[in-house]
Amino acid sequence: MPAVIPENPRFAAASEEVVFDVLNEQLVDEDLIVVGQRVTDHSKDHEIDFVVAIEGSGVVCVEVKGGEVWHDGESWWQERVGQGPKRIDPVAQVRDGCYALRDFVEHDPRWTQGRVRWDHVVVFPHSEVDSSFALPECPRWKVVDRTQLHQLMPLIRNVLLQKDVDWPGIDADGIIQLRIALSGRGLPQRDVVARALENESVADTLTSHQAVILRAIHQLNRVEVRGGAGSGKTFLAVEQARRLAKDGQRVAFVCYSHGLASFLRRLTATWPRKERPAYVGEFHELGIEWGAPTGPDEQERTQAAQDFWEHELPQQMYELAQGLAPGKRFDSIVVDEAQDFADDWWKPMLACLRDPESGGIYVFSDEAQRVFARQGSPPVDLVPLVLDHNLRNTKQIAETFKPLVGQRMQLHGGNGPAVTFVPCAAADALDAADDQIDPLLDKGWRPEDIALLTTGSRHSEQKARQAEGTREYWESFWDGDQVFYGHVLGFKGLERRVVVLALNETKAWDRSRERLYVGLSRARDDLVVCGDPEFVREVGGPQVARQLGIADTEPQ
């Protein structure tokens, strides 16, 4: 029996079912019958009763006309039971459909057969056509009547062989490619990106509602907004900086990490000039603008390097800030991810204000993300506001890190896939994480949607990109053609639709819990975690382990 598409065909007329039964009986396993194939080109819509692919011969499009069919010298006519005569054009109908379908198949990038033999035939299962019949556009050998149904298969194969052309027949691979082409291409599958965009739209709407908080603090100039991951802190920080600048203030919008600074600069650069803060970037870069030295390489782990960044540079910045001209000072400062700031860093921040006593200080923080071994808080009184809603992460992701937040949190994100946990030893976590990328791409995620983050040593790809320079490395964050590779320490304040998290710390450290929290909370829609279940139990506790479904799982 030949392959049939669809498996259980439905017929518009009994005559079509008669022809189908004959084809089904006379064709062999390697052949293919497609029933009721529709195709549209620029001229019209076409419907082909049968497309028959015969291995070794080619493809024939078949038009079936039941009832009484005849030609009066000018036109084809058809009359069926209970209906009067009507003018038809079966030859043009099947010919045009055949050419349209051939063109569609040959333009499919998966079709590698080139031009094979295609032709068309008309079948009249109830009528008889004289052996002397011929029309310029339709010789007798392109018509099969009721007396020839018993040899339908040899006749339609003969149609393919009548023309003297160099085109080959279709082989088994060609029939497979034909089936693939007829199934369509570029189809809108269940689209993970579409679902993510919908979740993002809902989150954007909810986050914009939080701008009410900014209106509430309009008369306050010393505020700290605290909230867990995904609570909209960065949105509020960004919006506050924009509003202050729009009101005519000279604003410094400051953070610690390169990655977040890159994101904030890129975002604010799209605003009208009057709404842009005077400074957007890293705390240390602000000092360099004032004339402070660039300092040692940030990758140095020496005590001298640490002392420079933590103490010496802030002191130099403090001294430089005191000497700033009035036009270089700020009316307000906005600090995002403020838990990263050390005590010594606040002195130059306050000193660069035009009015250190009443100038605006707006701090946005999450104490549970204090991943660096430094403690600091502004040495001024701030009005505290707490955000207890998670808006950005899917509920499935937020549930995994909720036990680590340290405060009550309501989940308002959309739904998504369950978080995936891949048990492995810490030494194998990078390889296990690498193995997750292709399956995620196969699911429909794009490279630009995915970040692979580590909690321990950096991925070799991250090292290679950072070797080209810090700015060049963070520019790759926006590259739509490749997956981003980073470390949780540098990814705070940032997010990705999909995160593959490699728990590759060889042992638990003082800040491992905070690193785990940051890593789990960076994904908006899909999260894969690779690591040792015992490490998760030790660092995250039994609740996180249960949420990841690994309470009773051992590493492989």
PEMOSUL-V879378 format. One record per residue. N is the residue number from 0. RES is the residue in one letter. PHI is phi in whole degrees, 0 to 359 (999 if undefined). PSI is psi in radians with two decimals (NA if undefined). Layout:
n->N res->RES phi->PHI psi->PSI
n->N res->RES phi->PHI psi->PSI
//
This chain:
n->0 res->M phi->999 psi->2.39
n->1 res->P phi->286 psi->2.86
n->2 res->A phi->288 psi->2.50
n->3 res->V phi->232 psi->2.33
n->4 res->I phi->235 psi->2.15
n->5 res->P phi->285 psi->2.94
n->6 res->E phi->298 psi->-0.63
n->7 res->N phi->239 psi->1.41
n->8 res->P phi->289 psi->2.66
n->9 res->R phi->243 psi->2.50
n->10 res->F phi->244 psi->2.48
n->11 res->A phi->283 psi->-0.36
n->12 res->A phi->210 psi->2.71
n->13 res->A phi->297 psi->-0.56
n->14 res->S phi->297 psi->-0.61
n->15 res->E phi->293 psi->-0.67
n->16 res->E phi->293 psi->-0.62
n->17 res->V phi->300 psi->-0.83
n->18 res->V phi->294 psi->-0.69
n->19 res->F phi->300 psi->-0.77
n->20 res->D phi->300 psi->-0.67
n->21 res->V phi->292 psi->-0.80
n->22 res->L phi->300 psi->-0.78
n->23 res->N phi->298 psi->-0.56
n->24 res->E phi->281 psi->-0.63
n->25 res->Q phi->267 psi->-0.39
n->26 res->L phi->279 psi->2.90
n->27 res->V phi->246 psi->3.09
n->28 res->D phi->302 psi->-0.60
n->29 res->E phi->283 psi->-0.21
n->30 res->D phi->272 psi->3.04
n->31 res->L phi->220 psi->2.39
n->32 res->I phi->239 psi->2.18
n->33 res->V phi->249 psi->2.16
n->34 res->V phi->259 psi->2.29
n->35 res->G phi->63 psi->0.81
n->36 res->Q phi->282 psi->2.17
n->37 res->R phi->258 psi->2.55
n->38 res->V phi->209 psi->2.50
n->39 res->T phi->236 psi->2.29
n->40 res->D phi->239 psi->-2.93
n->41 res->H phi->289 psi->-0.29
n->42 res->S phi->268 psi->-0.70
n->43 res->K phi->189 psi->3.09
n->44 res->D phi->268 psi->2.45
n->45 res->H phi->236 psi->2.63
n->46 res->E phi->226 psi->2.19
n->47 res->I phi->252 psi->2.18
n->48 res->D phi->300 psi->-0.85
n->49 res->F phi->218 psi->2.39
n->50 res->V phi->248 psi->2.10
n->51 res->V phi->244 psi->2.04
n->52 res->A phi->258 psi->2.10
n->53 res->I phi->248 psi->2.03
n->54 res->E phi->300 psi->2.28
n->55 res->G phi->89 psi->-0.23
n->56 res->S phi->244 psi->-1.00
n->57 res->G phi->150 psi->-2.76
n->58 res->V phi->239 psi->2.26
n->59 res->V phi->239 psi->2.30
n->60 res->C phi->262 psi->2.29
n->61 res->V phi->241 psi->2.24
n->62 res->E phi->250 psi->2.22
n->63 res->V phi->252 psi->2.27
n->64 res->K phi->233 psi->1.90
n->65 res->G phi->274 psi->-3.12
n->66 res->G phi->73 psi->-2.77
n->67 res->E phi->271 psi->2.18
n->68 res->V phi->235 psi->2.34
n->69 res->W phi->209 psi->2.98
n->70 res->H phi->232 psi->2.23
n->71 res->D phi->263 psi->0.24
n->72 res->G phi->99 psi->-0.33
n->73 res->E phi->238 psi->-0.69
n->74 res->S phi->218 psi->2.76
n->75 res->W phi->278 psi->2.54
n->76 res->W phi->227 psi->2.69
n->77 res->Q phi->220 psi->2.41
n->78 res->E phi->225 psi->2.25
n->79 res->R phi->240 psi->2.88
n->80 res->V phi->303 psi->2.23
n->81 res->G phi->80 psi->0.05
n->82 res->Q phi->232 psi->2.59
n->83 res->G phi->280 psi->2.99
n->84 res->P phi->298 psi->2.53
n->85 res->K phi->219 psi->2.53
n->86 res->R phi->285 psi->2.36
n->87 res->I phi->227 psi->2.96
n->88 res->D phi->217 psi->1.23
n->89 res->P phi->297 psi->-0.57
n->90 res->V phi->292 psi->-0.88
n->91 res->A phi->296 psi->-0.62
n->92 res->Q phi->299 psi->-0.87
n->93 res->V phi->282 psi->-0.56
n->94 res->R phi->295 psi->-0.85
n->95 res->D phi->295 psi->-0.70
n->96 res->G phi->296 psi->-0.68
n->97 res->C phi->297 psi->-0.82
n->98 res->Y phi->294 psi->-0.68
n->99 res->A phi->295 psi->-0.73
n->100 res->L phi->290 psi->-0.72
n->101 res->R phi->301 psi->-0.74
n->102 res->D phi->296 psi->-0.71
n->103 res->F phi->298 psi->-0.81
n->104 res->V phi->294 psi->-0.76
n->105 res->E phi->290 psi->-0.35
n->106 res->H phi->270 psi->-0.01
n->107 res->D phi->285 psi->2.18
n->108 res->P phi->298 psi->-0.29
n->109 res->R phi->274 psi->-0.16
n->110 res->W phi->277 psi->2.06
n->111 res->T phi->243 psi->0.16
n->112 res->Q phi->275 psi->-0.20
n->113 res->G phi->69 psi->-2.66
n->114 res->R phi->273 psi->2.09
n->115 res->V phi->250 psi->3.08
n->116 res->R phi->287 psi->2.13
n->117 res->W phi->237 psi->2.52
n->118 res->D phi->201 psi->-3.13
n->119 res->H phi->222 psi->2.74
n->120 res->V phi->210 psi->2.64
n->121 res->V phi->248 psi->2.49
n->122 res->V phi->235 psi->2.22
n->123 res->F phi->245 psi->1.56
n->124 res->P phi->291 psi->-0.24
n->125 res->H phi->247 psi->-0.19
n->126 res->S phi->248 psi->2.80
n->127 res->E phi->242 psi->2.40
n->128 res->V phi->242 psi->2.31
n->129 res->D phi->299 psi->2.55
n->130 res->S phi->295 psi->-0.35
n->131 res->S phi->271 psi->-0.02
n->132 res->F phi->301 psi->2.45
n->133 res->A phi->196 psi->2.40
n->134 res->L phi->235 psi->2.66
n->135 res->P phi->306 psi->-0.64
n->136 res->E phi->265 psi->-0.01
n->137 res->C phi->207 psi->1.62
n->138 res->P phi->289 psi->2.88
n->139 res->R phi->300 psi->-0.56
n->140 res->W phi->287 psi->-0.06
n->141 res->K phi->260 psi->0.18
n->142 res->V phi->236 psi->2.30
n->143 res->V phi->244 psi->2.13
n->144 res->D phi->253 psi->-3.01
n->145 res->R phi->295 psi->-0.46
n->146 res->T phi->282 psi->-0.15
n->147 res->Q phi->245 psi->0.07
n->148 res->L phi->301 psi->-0.55
n->149 res->H phi->294 psi->-0.32
n->150 res->Q phi->238 psi->0.59
n->151 res->L phi->303 psi->-0.79
n->152 res->M phi->298 psi->-0.90
n->153 res->P phi->299 psi->-0.59
n->154 res->L phi->290 psi->-0.76
n->155 res->I phi->287 psi->-0.50
n->156 res->R phi->293 psi->-0.65
n->157 res->N phi->297 psi->-0.58
n->158 res->V phi->302 psi->-0.70
n->159 res->L phi->292 psi->-0.50
n->160 res->L phi->266 psi->-0.17
n->161 res->Q phi->292 psi->-0.66
n->162 res->K phi->281 psi->2.42
n->163 res->D phi->271 psi->1.44
n->164 res->V phi->233 psi->2.82
n->165 res->D phi->270 psi->-0.01
n->166 res->W phi->291 psi->2.42
n->167 res->P phi->280 psi->2.94
n->168 res->G phi->286 psi->-3.08
n->169 res->I phi->257 psi->2.35
n->170 res->D phi->262 psi->-3.04
n->171 res->A phi->297 psi->-0.71
n->172 res->D phi->296 psi->-0.65
n->173 res->G phi->296 psi->-0.68
n->174 res->I phi->294 psi->-0.67
n->175 res->I phi->297 psi->-0.79
n->176 res->Q phi->294 psi->-0.58
n->177 res->L phi->297 psi->-0.78
n->178 res->R phi->299 psi->-0.73
n->179 res->I phi->295 psi->-0.77
n->180 res->A phi->297 psi->-0.72
n->181 res->L phi->288 psi->-0.30
n->182 res->S phi->283 psi->-0.15
n->183 res->G phi->99 psi->2.89
n->184 res->R phi->219 psi->2.67
n->185 res->G phi->60 psi->0.59
n->186 res->L phi->287 psi->2.55
n->187 res->P phi->287 psi->1.60
n->188 res->Q phi->285 psi->3.13
n->189 res->R phi->300 psi->1.98
n->190 res->D phi->255 psi->1.94
n->191 res->V phi->296 psi->-0.58
n->192 res->V phi->291 psi->-0.69
n->193 res->A phi->298 psi->-0.75
n->194 res->R phi->296 psi->-0.69
n->195 res->A phi->296 psi->-0.72
n->196 res->L phi->295 psi->-0.65
n->197 res->E phi->295 psi->-0.80
n->198 res->N phi->301 psi->-0.69
n->199 res->E phi->295 psi->-0.71
n->200 res->S phi->297 psi->-0.75
n->201 res->V phi->297 psi->-0.76
n->202 res->A phi->297 psi->-0.70
n->203 res->D phi->298 psi->-0.70
n->204 res->T phi->296 psi->-0.80
n->205 res->L phi->296 psi->-0.72
n->206 res->T phi->296 psi->-0.70
n->207 res->S phi->297 psi->-0.51
n->208 res->H phi->296 psi->-0.47
n->209 res->Q phi->288 psi->-0.20
n->210 res->A phi->299 psi->-0.28
n->211 res->V phi->304 psi->-0.61
n->212 res->I phi->300 psi->-0.69
n->213 res->L phi->295 psi->-0.63
n->214 res->R phi->293 psi->-0.61
n->215 res->A phi->292 psi->-0.52
n->216 res->I phi->260 psi->0.27
n->217 res->H phi->303 psi->-0.60
n->218 res->Q phi->269 psi->0.02
n->219 res->L phi->255 psi->2.47
n->220 res->N phi->240 psi->0.08
n->221 res->R phi->223 psi->1.73
n->222 res->V phi->223 psi->2.46
n->223 res->E phi->240 psi->2.14
n->224 res->V phi->256 psi->2.06
n->225 res->R phi->250 psi->2.49
n->226 res->G phi->189 psi->2.70
n->227 res->G phi->284 psi->3.08
n->228 res->A phi->302 psi->2.41
n->229 res->G phi->80 psi->0.15
n->230 res->S phi->272 psi->-0.05
n->231 res->G phi->94 psi->0.30
n->232 res->K phi->300 psi->-0.84
n->233 res->T phi->296 psi->-0.65
n->234 res->F phi->302 psi->-0.80
n->235 res->L phi->293 psi->-0.68
n->236 res->A phi->298 psi->-0.80
n->237 res->V phi->299 psi->-0.82
n->238 res->E phi->293 psi->-0.66
n->239 res->Q phi->296 psi->-0.75
n->240 res->A phi->299 psi->-0.72
n->241 res->R phi->295 psi->-0.77
n->242 res->R phi->295 psi->-0.73
n->243 res->L phi->297 psi->-0.77
n->244 res->A phi->295 psi->-0.70
n->245 res->K phi->297 psi->-0.55
n->246 res->D phi->282 psi->0.04
n->247 res->G phi->97 psi->0.10
n->248 res->Q phi->277 psi->2.65
n->249 res->R phi->268 psi->2.02
n->250 res->V phi->243 psi->2.41
n->251 res->A phi->253 psi->2.12
n->252 res->F phi->252 psi->1.87
n->253 res->V phi->237 psi->2.55
n->254 res->C phi->213 psi->-3.10
n->255 res->Y phi->260 psi->-0.77
n->256 res->S phi->275 psi->2.60
n->257 res->H phi->300 psi->-0.80
n->258 res->G phi->297 psi->-0.85
n->259 res->L phi->295 psi->-0.68
n->260 res->A phi->299 psi->-0.72
n->261 res->S phi->300 psi->-0.76
n->262 res->F phi->297 psi->-0.80
n->263 res->L phi->294 psi->-0.69
n->264 res->R phi->297 psi->-0.77
n->265 res->R phi->296 psi->-0.70
n->266 res->L phi->292 psi->-0.89
n->267 res->T phi->291 psi->-0.39
n->268 res->A phi->295 psi->-0.33
n->269 res->T phi->274 psi->-0.13
n->270 res->W phi->279 psi->2.76
n->271 res->P phi->303 psi->2.56
n->272 res->R phi->304 psi->-0.65
n->273 res->K phi->289 psi->-0.22
n->274 res->E phi->257 psi->-0.03
n->275 res->R phi->275 psi->2.37
n->276 res->P phi->299 psi->2.68
n->277 res->A phi->293 psi->-0.56
n->278 res->Y phi->224 psi->2.33
n->279 res->V phi->226 psi->2.08
n->280 res->G phi->160 psi->-2.80
n->281 res->E phi->281 psi->2.66
n->282 res->F phi->304 psi->-0.84
n->283 res->H phi->292 psi->-0.61
n->284 res->E phi->295 psi->-0.55
n->285 res->L phi->298 psi->-0.73
n->286 res->G phi->298 psi->-0.69
n->287 res->I phi->296 psi->-0.64
n->288 res->E phi->299 psi->-0.60
n->289 res->W phi->283 psi->-0.22
n->290 res->G phi->118 psi->0.10
n->291 res->A phi->288 psi->2.69
n->292 res->P phi->291 psi->2.73
n->293 res->T phi->289 psi->-0.49
n->294 res->G phi->84 psi->3.13
n->295 res->P phi->288 psi->2.93
n->296 res->D phi->301 psi->2.33
n->297 res->E phi->294 psi->-0.34
n->298 res->Q phi->281 psi->-0.19
n->299 res->E phi->293 psi->2.37
n->300 res->R phi->252 psi->0.32
n->301 res->T phi->283 psi->2.78
n->302 res->Q phi->295 psi->-0.63
n->303 res->A phi->297 psi->-0.75
n->304 res->A phi->296 psi->-0.74
n->305 res->Q phi->297 psi->-0.73
n->306 res->D phi->297 psi->-0.66
n->307 res->F phi->297 psi->-0.90
n->308 res->W phi->288 psi->-0.62
n->309 res->E phi->276 psi->-0.54
n->310 res->H phi->231 psi->-0.89
n->311 res->E phi->295 psi->-0.87
n->312 res->L phi->298 psi->-0.84
n->313 res->P phi->304 psi->-0.65
n->314 res->Q phi->294 psi->-0.75
n->315 res->Q phi->297 psi->-0.70
n->316 res->M phi->296 psi->-0.65
n->317 res->Y phi->297 psi->-0.77
n->318 res->E phi->294 psi->-0.72
n->319 res->L phi->294 psi->-0.68
n->320 res->A phi->297 psi->-0.62
n->321 res->Q phi->295 psi->-0.45
n->322 res->G phi->263 psi->0.11
n->323 res->L phi->295 psi->2.46
n->324 res->A phi->292 psi->2.70
n->325 res->P phi->306 psi->-0.64
n->326 res->G phi->288 psi->-0.23
n->327 res->K phi->260 psi->-0.05
n->328 res->R phi->272 psi->3.00
n->329 res->F phi->241 psi->2.56
n->330 res->D phi->280 psi->-0.60
n->331 res->S phi->214 psi->2.66
n->332 res->I phi->237 psi->2.44
n->333 res->V phi->240 psi->2.17
n->334 res->V phi->241 psi->2.07
n->335 res->D phi->261 psi->2.60
n->336 res->E phi->53 psi->0.87
n->337 res->A phi->292 psi->-0.29
n->338 res->Q phi->294 psi->-0.22
n->339 res->D phi->281 psi->-0.22
n->340 res->F phi->276 psi->2.40
n->341 res->A phi->274 psi->2.87
n->342 res->D phi->304 psi->-0.75
n->343 res->D phi->295 psi->-0.35
n->344 res->W phi->284 psi->-0.39
n->345 res->W phi->285 psi->-0.43
n->346 res->K phi->299 psi->-0.91
n->347 res->P phi->294 psi->-0.50
n->348 res->M phi->295 psi->-0.77
n->349 res->L phi->288 psi->-0.60
n->350 res->A phi->291 psi->-0.41
n->351 res->C phi->273 psi->0.00
n->352 res->L phi->283 psi->2.53
n->353 res->R phi->297 psi->-0.64
n->354 res->D phi->232 psi->1.63
n->355 res->P phi->300 psi->-0.39
n->356 res->E phi->278 psi->-0.61
n->357 res->S phi->230 psi->0.04
n->358 res->G phi->298 psi->2.69
n->359 res->G phi->290 psi->2.32
n->360 res->I phi->228 psi->2.02
n->361 res->Y phi->235 psi->1.99
n->362 res->V phi->244 psi->2.31
n->363 res->F phi->236 psi->2.13
n->364 res->S phi->212 psi->2.85
n->365 res->D phi->217 psi->1.79
n->366 res->E phi->300 psi->-0.50
n->367 res->A phi->290 psi->-0.24
n->368 res->Q phi->259 psi->0.42
n->369 res->R phi->281 psi->1.45
n->370 res->V phi->269 psi->-0.15
n->371 res->F phi->257 psi->2.63
n->372 res->A phi->279 psi->1.03
n->373 res->R phi->218 psi->2.57
n->374 res->Q phi->238 psi->2.41
n->375 res->G phi->191 psi->2.65
n->376 res->S phi->205 psi->2.65
n->377 res->P phi->300 psi->2.36
n->378 res->P phi->278 psi->0.64
n->379 res->V phi->223 psi->2.79
n->380 res->D phi->283 psi->2.29
n->381 res->L phi->236 psi->2.51
n->382 res->V phi->281 psi->2.07
n->383 res->P phi->275 psi->2.40
n->384 res->L phi->231 psi->2.41
n->385 res->V phi->244 psi->2.26
n->386 res->L phi->261 psi->2.10
n->387 res->D phi->243 psi->0.42
n->388 res->H phi->244 psi->2.40
n->389 res->N phi->260 psi->2.15
n->390 res->L phi->247 psi->-0.48
n->391 res->R phi->269 psi->-0.64
n->392 res->N phi->273 psi->2.62
n->393 res->T phi->298 psi->2.76
n->394 res->K phi->301 psi->-0.63
n->395 res->Q phi->297 psi->-0.70
n->396 res->I phi->285 psi->-0.78
n->397 res->A phi->299 psi->-0.60
n->398 res->E phi->297 psi->-0.53
n->399 res->T phi->290 psi->-0.66
n->400 res->F phi->258 psi->-0.03
n->401 res->K phi->306 psi->-0.69
n->402 res->P phi->295 psi->-0.26
n->403 res->L phi->264 psi->-0.11
n->404 res->V phi->291 psi->-0.67
n->405 res->G phi->88 psi->0.12
n->406 res->Q phi->204 psi->2.87
n->407 res->R phi->298 psi->2.43
n->408 res->M phi->215 psi->2.19
n->409 res->Q phi->264 psi->2.39
n->410 res->L phi->261 psi->2.03
n->411 res->H phi->240 psi->0.15
n->412 res->G phi->287 psi->3.01
n->413 res->G phi->281 psi->-3.07
n->414 res->N phi->265 psi->2.68
n->415 res->G phi->204 psi->-3.01
n->416 res->P phi->291 psi->2.74
n->417 res->A phi->297 psi->2.58
n->418 res->V phi->293 psi->2.38
n->419 res->T phi->261 psi->2.29
n->420 res->F phi->244 psi->2.25
n->421 res->V phi->248 psi->1.84
n->422 res->P phi->288 psi->2.31
n->423 res->C phi->195 psi->2.87
n->424 res->A phi->288 psi->2.72
n->425 res->A phi->303 psi->-0.65
n->426 res->A phi->294 psi->-0.36
n->427 res->D phi->256 psi->0.03
n->428 res->A phi->296 psi->-0.67
n->429 res->L phi->295 psi->-0.79
n->430 res->D phi->297 psi->-0.72
n->431 res->A phi->296 psi->-0.68
n->432 res->A phi->294 psi->-0.74
n->433 res->D phi->303 psi->-0.67
n->434 res->D phi->292 psi->-0.26
n->435 res->Q phi->274 psi->-0.27
n->436 res->I phi->294 psi->-0.89
n->437 res->D phi->299 psi->-0.76
n->438 res->P phi->301 psi->-0.62
n->439 res->L phi->292 psi->-0.70
n->440 res->L phi->296 psi->-0.67
n->441 res->D phi->295 psi->-0.49
n->442 res->K phi->288 psi->-0.26
n->443 res->G phi->117 psi->-0.10
n->444 res->W phi->291 psi->2.57
n->445 res->R phi->265 psi->2.75
n->446 res->P phi->307 psi->-0.68
n->447 res->E phi->293 psi->-0.26
n->448 res->D phi->275 psi->-0.22
n->449 res->I phi->247 psi->2.39
n->450 res->A phi->233 psi->2.36
n->451 res->L phi->256 psi->2.03
n->452 res->L phi->245 psi->2.57
n->453 res->T phi->242 psi->2.71
n->454 res->T phi->255 psi->-0.33
n->455 res->G phi->251 psi->-2.17
n->456 res->S phi->294 psi->2.66
n->457 res->R phi->287 psi->2.64
n->458 res->H phi->292 psi->2.56
n->459 res->S phi->301 psi->-0.58
n->460 res->E phi->292 psi->-0.67
n->461 res->Q phi->296 psi->-0.76
n->462 res->K phi->300 psi->-0.73
n->463 res->A phi->296 psi->-0.71
n->464 res->R phi->287 psi->-0.65
n->465 res->Q phi->292 psi->-0.44
n->466 res->A phi->296 psi->-0.37
n->467 res->E phi->277 psi->-0.13
n->468 res->G phi->123 psi->2.62
n->469 res->T phi->297 psi->-0.84
n->470 res->R phi->297 psi->-0.72
n->471 res->E phi->297 psi->-0.69
n->472 res->Y phi->299 psi->-0.82
n->473 res->W phi->286 psi->-0.37
n->474 res->E phi->296 psi->-0.55
n->475 res->S phi->294 psi->-0.30
n->476 res->F phi->301 psi->-0.51
n->477 res->W phi->263 psi->0.03
n->478 res->D phi->288 psi->2.09
n->479 res->G phi->282 psi->-0.08
n->480 res->D phi->254 psi->0.03
n->481 res->Q phi->214 psi->2.67
n->482 res->V phi->291 psi->2.52
n->483 res->F phi->267 psi->2.42
n->484 res->Y phi->243 psi->2.20
n->485 res->G phi->208 psi->-3.08
n->486 res->H phi->241 psi->2.57
n->487 res->V phi->300 psi->-0.54
n->488 res->L phi->296 psi->-0.61
n->489 res->G phi->268 psi->-0.08
n->490 res->F phi->256 psi->0.06
n->491 res->K phi->297 psi->2.42
n->492 res->G phi->85 psi->-0.17
n->493 res->L phi->252 psi->2.98
n->494 res->E phi->205 psi->2.89
n->495 res->R phi->214 psi->2.67
n->496 res->R phi->299 psi->-0.65
n->497 res->V phi->230 psi->2.36
n->498 res->V phi->231 psi->2.30
n->499 res->V phi->255 psi->2.02
n->500 res->L phi->255 psi->2.08
n->501 res->A phi->261 psi->1.95
n->502 res->L phi->275 psi->1.40
n->503 res->N phi->253 psi->0.37
n->504 res->E phi->289 psi->2.35
n->505 res->T phi->285 psi->-0.38
n->506 res->K phi->203 psi->2.90
n->507 res->A phi->284 psi->2.34
n->508 res->W phi->247 psi->-3.14
n->509 res->D phi->301 psi->-0.61
n->510 res->R phi->251 psi->0.31
n->511 res->S phi->296 psi->-0.65
n->512 res->R phi->297 psi->-0.76
n->513 res->E phi->294 psi->-0.68
n->514 res->R phi->296 psi->-0.72
n->515 res->L phi->298 psi->-0.76
n->516 res->Y phi->300 psi->-0.84
n->517 res->V phi->299 psi->-0.82
n->518 res->G phi->299 psi->-0.75
n->519 res->L phi->293 psi->-0.47
n->520 res->S phi->264 psi->0.02
n->521 res->R phi->278 psi->-0.34
n->522 res->A phi->273 psi->2.34
n->523 res->R phi->273 psi->-0.68
n->524 res->D phi->236 psi->-0.56
n->525 res->D phi->216 psi->2.34
n->526 res->L phi->224 psi->2.27
n->527 res->V phi->237 psi->2.23
n->528 res->V phi->243 psi->2.24
n->529 res->C phi->241 psi->2.12
n->530 res->G phi->175 psi->-3.06
n->531 res->D phi->277 psi->2.12
n->532 res->P phi->304 psi->-0.63
n->533 res->E phi->294 psi->-0.61
n->534 res->F phi->296 psi->-0.74
n->535 res->V phi->296 psi->-0.75
n->536 res->R phi->298 psi->-0.75
n->537 res->E phi->292 psi->-0.76
n->538 res->V phi->272 psi->-0.81
n->539 res->G phi->270 psi->-0.38
n->540 res->G phi->92 psi->2.97
n->541 res->P phi->295 psi->-0.50
n->542 res->Q phi->292 psi->-0.78
n->543 res->V phi->297 psi->-0.74
n->544 res->A phi->301 psi->-0.78
n->545 res->R phi->296 psi->-0.72
n->546 res->Q phi->297 psi->-0.57
n->547 res->L phi->276 psi->-0.07
n->548 res->G phi->73 psi->0.49
n->549 res->I phi->239 psi->0.28
n->550 res->A phi->304 psi->-0.58
n->551 res->D phi->242 psi->0.40
n->552 res->T phi->260 psi->2.42
n->553 res->E phi->251 psi->2.65
n->554 res->P phi->295 psi->2.59
n->555 res->Q phi->265 psi->NA
//
